[in-house]
Amino acid sequence: IAARFWWLLNWVGHMQVAVLDGGWRTCQAAGLATANEEPARGSDIYPGQVDKKLVSTISEVVQLSEKGGKGLLDARAAARYQGVEEPIDPVAGHIPGAQNLPFLDSLNDQGLWRPASELRERFGSDPEVVYCGSGVTACHNILAMKHAGLGMRKLYPGSWSEWILDESRSISVEE
């Protein structure tokens, strides 16, 4: 969820945001300085400017899928992508042509980011649009790519939950 918040802040133009590698527990375990005092508040109005370049529309995703799906990345667990199980949505499978790189595989056994070189190799240069079930965990892969020096990729916020709303759209499952 932290990655989704990071993405949302970037989307509204707040670029000075970071995510703790390993989260709060890792910060505490490392003995890093923390404070219990609430910082002084600034203005309650943030002059955000939505960056439409960070979002992919359904029509763009349809076009990518119709062209073989190159550049389309599914961040869900393999079983959901394959159509073996779908615990949330009423239809299982994936957008035709999409590659599957589960978001949790960007982390090592300690829950920390894999080295940037491993992430660059994992993602390559192909992914241009990332989706998941509802647009939350896809942000984890977008953050991993940014961490790896691959730049910012687009999020398809509607993700699988939106894709399946139109019965005329194709769905792929692994046999």
C-alpha positions as CSV (number, residue, x, y, z in Angstrom):
1,I,0.0,0.0,0.0
2,A,3.0,2.3,0.6
3,A,3.9,2.0,-3.0
4,R,0.4,3.0,-4.1
5,F,0.6,6.1,-1.8
6,W,4.1,6.9,-3.3
7,W,2.5,6.6,-6.8
8,L,-0.5,8.8,-5.9
9,L,1.8,11.5,-4.6
10,N,3.9,11.4,-7.8
11,W,0.6,11.5,-9.8
12,V,-0.4,14.8,-8.1
13,G,3.1,16.3,-8.7
14,H,4.7,15.7,-5.3
15,M,8.0,14.3,-6.4
16,Q,9.9,14.5,-3.1
17,V,8.6,11.3,-1.6
18,A,10.3,8.0,-0.7
19,V,9.4,4.6,0.6
20,L,11.4,3.0,3.4
21,D,13.1,-0.1,2.1
22,G,11.8,-2.8,4.5
23,G,9.3,-0.5,6.1
24,W,9.0,0.9,9.6
25,R,10.2,-2.3,11.4
26,T,13.5,-2.3,9.4
27,C,13.9,1.4,10.3
28,Q,13.4,0.6,14.0
29,A,15.6,-2.5,13.9
30,A,18.5,-0.4,12.4
31,G,18.2,2.1,15.3
32,L,17.5,5.0,13.0
33,A,16.3,8.3,14.5
34,T,12.6,8.7,15.0
35,A,10.4,11.2,16.8
36,N,7.0,11.2,18.4
37,E,6.3,14.8,18.0
38,E,4.0,16.0,15.3
39,P,5.9,18.3,13.0
40,A,4.7,21.9,12.4
41,R,2.1,22.0,9.7
42,G,2.4,24.1,6.6
43,S,-0.4,25.1,4.3
44,D,-3.4,22.8,4.3
45,I,-3.7,23.4,0.5
46,Y,-1.5,21.4,-1.8
47,P,-1.4,22.9,-5.3
48,G,-1.2,19.5,-6.9
49,Q,-1.2,19.1,-10.7
50,V,-2.3,15.6,-11.9
51,D,0.3,14.1,-14.3
52,K,-1.8,12.3,-16.9
53,K,1.3,10.7,-18.4
54,L,1.5,8.4,-15.4
55,V,-1.9,6.8,-16.2
56,S,-2.9,4.4,-19.0
57,T,-6.5,4.4,-20.2
58,I,-8.5,1.4,-21.0
59,S,-8.3,2.3,-24.7
60,E,-4.5,2.3,-24.6
61,V,-4.5,-1.1,-22.8
62,V,-6.9,-2.5,-25.4
63,Q,-4.5,-1.3,-28.2
64,L,-1.5,-2.9,-26.4
65,S,-3.4,-6.2,-26.0
66,E,-4.5,-6.2,-29.7
67,K,-0.9,-5.7,-30.7
68,G,0.2,-8.8,-28.8
69,G,0.5,-7.3,-25.4
70,K,4.1,-6.3,-25.7
71,G,4.8,-3.7,-22.9
72,L,1.9,-4.8,-20.7
73,L,2.8,-6.2,-17.3
74,D,0.6,-8.0,-14.8
75,A,1.8,-7.7,-11.2
76,R,-0.5,-10.3,-9.6
77,A,0.5,-13.6,-8.2
78,A,1.1,-16.3,-10.9
79,A,-2.1,-18.3,-10.0
80,R,-4.3,-15.3,-10.5
81,Y,-2.6,-14.4,-13.8
82,Q,-2.8,-18.0,-15.0
83,G,-6.5,-18.2,-14.2
84,V,-6.0,-21.0,-11.7
85,E,-7.6,-18.9,-8.9
86,E,-9.3,-15.6,-8.5
87,P,-10.1,-14.7,-4.9
88,I,-11.4,-11.2,-5.6
89,D,-12.9,-10.7,-9.1
90,P,-15.7,-12.9,-10.6
91,V,-13.5,-13.8,-13.6
92,A,-10.1,-15.3,-13.6
93,G,-7.2,-14.9,-16.1
94,H,-5.2,-12.0,-17.6
95,I,-5.2,-9.5,-20.4
96,P,-4.1,-11.2,-23.6
97,G,-0.4,-10.8,-24.3
98,A,0.5,-9.4,-20.8
99,Q,3.7,-10.7,-19.2
100,N,3.5,-11.8,-15.5
101,L,6.0,-10.5,-13.0
102,P,4.5,-10.9,-9.5
103,F,5.1,-7.8,-7.4
104,L,6.5,-9.7,-4.4
105,D,9.3,-11.2,-6.5
106,S,11.0,-7.7,-6.4
107,L,11.8,-8.3,-2.8
108,N,14.4,-10.7,-1.2
109,D,13.8,-13.1,1.6
110,Q,14.1,-10.3,4.2
111,G,11.4,-8.2,2.5
112,L,14.0,-5.7,1.1
113,W,14.4,-4.6,-2.5
114,R,16.5,-6.8,-4.6
115,P,19.6,-5.0,-5.9
116,A,18.9,-2.6,-8.7
117,S,20.9,-4.7,-11.2
118,E,18.7,-7.7,-10.5
119,L,15.6,-5.6,-10.9
120,R,16.8,-4.1,-14.2
121,E,17.4,-7.7,-15.4
122,R,14.0,-8.8,-14.1
123,F,12.0,-6.1,-15.8
124,G,14.1,-5.3,-18.8
125,S,13.0,-2.4,-20.9
126,D,9.7,-3.7,-22.2
127,P,7.1,-2.8,-19.5
128,E,5.4,0.4,-20.3
129,V,2.0,-0.2,-18.6
130,V,1.6,-2.1,-15.3
131,Y,-1.7,-3.5,-13.9
132,C,-2.8,-5.9,-11.2
133,G,-6.3,-6.6,-9.7
134,S,-7.3,-3.1,-8.8
135,G,-4.2,-0.8,-9.4
136,V,-2.6,-1.1,-5.9
137,T,0.1,-3.8,-6.1
138,A,1.0,-2.7,-9.7
139,C,2.5,0.4,-8.0
140,H,4.9,-1.9,-6.2
141,N,6.4,-3.0,-9.6
142,I,6.4,0.6,-10.8
143,L,8.3,1.6,-7.7
144,A,10.7,-1.3,-8.2
145,M,11.4,-0.2,-11.8
146,K,12.0,3.4,-10.6
147,H,14.3,2.1,-7.9
148,A,16.2,0.1,-10.6
149,G,16.8,3.2,-12.7
150,L,14.3,2.2,-15.4
151,G,12.2,5.4,-15.0
152,M,8.5,5.8,-14.3
153,R,6.0,3.5,-15.9
154,K,2.3,4.0,-16.5
155,L,-0.3,2.5,-14.2
156,Y,-3.6,1.1,-15.6
157,P,-5.6,2.0,-12.5
158,G,-8.7,0.1,-13.5
159,S,-6.6,-3.0,-13.9
160,W,-8.2,-6.5,-14.1
161,S,-11.3,-5.4,-12.2
162,E,-12.1,-2.9,-15.0
163,W,-10.9,-5.1,-17.9
164,I,-13.5,-7.8,-17.1
165,L,-16.4,-5.5,-17.0
166,D,-16.8,-5.6,-20.8
167,E,-17.6,-9.1,-21.9
168,S,-16.4,-8.3,-25.4
169,R,-12.8,-8.1,-24.2
170,S,-10.7,-11.2,-24.6
171,I,-9.4,-13.0,-21.5
172,S,-6.4,-15.4,-21.4
173,V,-5.8,-18.3,-19.1
174,E,-2.9,-20.7,-18.9
175,E,-3.6,-24.3,-19.8
